[in-house]
Amino acid sequence: MTLYLVPTPIGNLEDITLRAIRVLKEVDLILAEDTRTSRKLLDHYGIGTPLWAHHAHNEHTAISSILREMQGGKNIALISDAGTPGISDPGFLLVRECVRNGIKVECLPGATALVPALVVSGLPCDRFHFEGFLPHKKGRQTRVQYLSVLPNTFALYESPHRLVKCLEQLIPFCGAERSACVVRELSKLHEEAHRGTLESLAAFFKQHPEKVKGEIVIVVAGKDEKNEKDEK
């Protein structure tokens, strides 16, 4: 009995490993964040394994029944809508309970938005801080203040309708001239990376609302980092 954490493509359906396809075909059950979204991927690769919904709204109540299935000898795979389960997606609680109950857990390598965004940003990425999504309201300013003094690059996930607001909220703490990069639609047809200062990026996206679409990663230079332009 094993729980497999299986990364799924963040956009391009070709970004799935042969091993991931094999595991998804061989397990007894697949837990999916949104069964409708996952069914499109599974149908594309001819995977007919039964699906159960497993998301933020039911993960607490569903864990006990999932554990019973595995303790009964079943192998189960966990997938999210896109990327690696547990990274800003459900997964941690189930993994923790499997570990506590002596159930084997394997995580396959694969797609995630974080690493490609860091690398393509052009900012130092030998050391970095991953924040994920900021709180929507309570605690948001406190987290921004914390991030602003970190010495290394940090990365955020953000939704399109909050992108400009997020960039503008970073400016008072990080400074208008702090280098940053906004990466959107990774691996998809309209993938783009916009580089500049926090101030220039906020102005650009405010002037070009048609560009504020898709999945977004914001990468910001650390307080003590200098980009290549600064060093010349």
N, C-alpha and C positions, 0 to 999 in steps of 0.2 A: 504494500500500500504506500503510495507516494503522492504528494501534492506537487504538481509541476506549475511553476510560474512561467507563462509563455508570452513573450513580447509579440505584439502584432504591429503591422505597419502604421506609421503616423500619417500616411497619405498614399504614397505609391504602393500598390498591392504587391509589387515585386520585392519589396523590402521585408521578406519573411524568409527564414532559413529552412533548408530542407529538413533539418531535425525538428523544427517547430511543426511543420506539416505532418511529419511522421507521428510525433507525440500526440497531436490533436486527433489523429485518426485512431491511435491505439488506446487512448484512455477510455474509461467507462463513461465519463461524464465531463462536460465542460461548463465551468461557471463563468458567466459573461456579465459585464457591467450593463450592457443593453443588448438583449438577445436579437433585436431587429437589426442593429448595426453589425453585430458579429455574424449573423446569418449570411449577410452579403459576402463577407470574406470567406466563410466556410463553404458556401455554395460555389464560390469561384474556384476553390481548390478541391471540390468534390468530397468534402468532409461531412459525414452524416451523423457524427456523434451527438447524443442527446445534450440539450442545453438547459441550464438552470440560470435564472436571474440572480446575480449577486452584486449588489450595489450599496452605496452609502446608506440607503434608507432601510435595508433589510439585513445588513451583514451581522448585526448584533444578534438578531433572533434566529438567523439561519445557520450559525456556526455549529450549534449542537447537532443538527440533523446532518450536516456535511461531515462532521467527525464520525457519526455513526456509520455513514456510508463507507468511509475509509477504514474504520475499524472492522467493518465487515469484509474487507479485502479489496475494495474498489480503488483504482487509481483515478485521480481527478486532476484536471488542468484548470488553472485560473487565467483568464484573459481580461483585459480592459478594452475600452473602445479603441484606444490607440496607445502604442508604447508599452512600457514595462509595468506590470501590475505592482502596486505598492508605491510607485513614484507619483505623488499627487493624485492617486487613484486608490480604490479599495484594495486591500491585500494584507496590510500589516496585522490586523486583528486575527485573521485566519492563520497566517503563518505563525504567529505567537502561540496560538492554541495548539497547532500541530506540533510545534516544538515541545510544548509542555506535556503533550500526550504521547511523545515518543514516535510521532509519525514523520517519516522521511520527507524532506522538502528539497526540491531542486529548482533552481532558477536558470532558465536558458538565456544565453546572451542574445541581444537583438536590439530592435529599434527603440530609441528614446529621443526626444527633441532637445534635451539639454546639451549633450556632447556636440552634435553638429553645430548648434548655435554658438557655443563657446568657441569652437575652432574657427568658424567662419567670421567671427566678430573682428578678428585681428587684435584683440586685447590679450594680455598675458593669461594663459590658462594652465600653467604648471601647478598653480594653487588657486582654488576658487571656493566660493560659498554658494550653495544652492538653496534658495529661499522657497521655491515653489510659488504658490499663490499667496499674496498678502491678505490679511483679514480685510473684509469688505468695509467694516466700520470700527468696532471696538478693537483697540490695540494696533491699528494700522500705522498711525503716526509714530508710535513707539518702535515698531519694527523698522520703519524707514530711517528713523534716527539711529538705530543700531547698525543698519546696513551702511549708512553714510560714513562711518568711521572705520570700517573694516579695511585692512591694508591690501587685500587681494580682490580680484574681480568677483562680482556677484551676479547671479542670474535669477530672473523672475519669470514666472508664467503670468500672462495677463490676457484678459478677454478684450475683444475689439472695442466694445463700448466704454471701457475704462482706460484705454491706452493713453490718450492725451492727458487725462486727469492724473494718471500714475506718473507720467514724465514730469508734469508740472509739480506734483507733490515731492518728487525727488530733488528738484532744483534748490529749494531753500536749505536743505540739509547737505546735499552733495556739492552744490555750487553749479551755476549755469554752464560753466566751461568744462565740467567733468565729461570725459569721453565715454561714449556709449554706442550700442548697436541694437537696432530693432530688427529681429528676424521673424519673418512670417511665412506661412504656407510651406514649411520645410518638406522637401521631397515631392511636392506637388507641382503642377504645371506653372503656377504663378509664384514660385518661390522667390523671395527678395530679401536682401540684407541692406538696411539703411544705416550708415555710419555717420557720426558727427558728435556734437556736444548735446547734452540734455536739452539745452535751450533751442538749438537748431532743429533737433528732432521733434520737439513739442510743436514748434512753429510749422514744420513741414507737414506733420500729420493733421494739424488743425486746418491747414490750407488745402490738404488733399484727402478729404474724408473717404474718397473712393479707394484709397490705399489701406484703410483701416478695416481689414477683413481677415478672416481665417484664424488659425492658431498662432499665437504670438509669444515669442521669447524676448525679454529685454535683458541685455548683457551690459553691465556698467563697470567701468574701471574702478579699482580700489583706490582708497584715499592716497596711498603712497606710491601708486603706479604711474609710470609715464609711458605714453604710447610712443610709437616711432616718430611721429610728427613732433612731439615735445622735445625729443632728444636731439633733433637736428638743429 
